[in-house]
């Protein structure tokens, strides 16, 4: 395996001194730059996850760079991959954490557009449905149910769209049903109904759908600490055949507090964006193209025949980029 550990010398500072970025192919390494790659006519959105810490552990720094990036490319929306409120979710739609961890942190005007949000395991420790209910209070918070889907036109063209299915992976993990914290909120969920809904959603024959993306909290593959974790294996066993069967282009997750791009056998590209507050160590597993122990987020730019992903850290540097072609 061709493996290279990259120390981005221009980024050396108190915040990035111990940054760990590993790529499979050194040719895909990008020089430290704050200049985004931009194309005309793309659907642009930011993907971030694992963030709600009242601004602590670089949450504010990442939020600032998200605002700068969103303004630069005129991002149409933001996706949260879950674990929205640490340590134990929220208890109601009036919980103060909505203010302290969300409204007071993501204040830039460029971040006032729609946020499409899913639930992580920490969100299951209190009242998951409180986050659904918050959609009725906040204009930008979009979680109409624990799982849902939406089509997004590319450059406003309804004949060319991106289908995104936002799912709830928590009930798909058998071990959660015996867990004292997660158990009460997963036991009432109908996993068969969700998977039938997902199958039907992804199997839609609408010719306008150019890309299919599924957003879930738990990854199927990871170069983080959960490579052989029970949750990783459970999601892989439960969902991979379904995604393969329906030609899903991207499975986007969080849960691991890092930034990763993994391409196993098959059509689906796997991206992990769970470093919007807190970062943890990474390693290069066989199918990983890039793993980074960095605070940050991802920028997706989608055209009819290309899906570009730029990985951006808390100092605004593009540390990796890749393009998927149709």
PyMOL commands that set and color helices and strands:
alter all, ss='L'
color gray80, all
select helices_A, chain A and resi 9-11+26-28+59-73+97-103+109-111+122-125+128-136+170-172+174-178+183-186+191-202+230-245
alter helices_A, ss='H'
color red, helices_A
select strands_A, chain A and resi 4-6+20-23+43-48+77-80+114-117+141-142+148-154+157-166+209-215+250-253+259-262+269-273+288-293+296-302+306-313+318-325
alter strands_A, ss='S'
color yellow, strands_A
deselect
rebuild
show_as cartoon
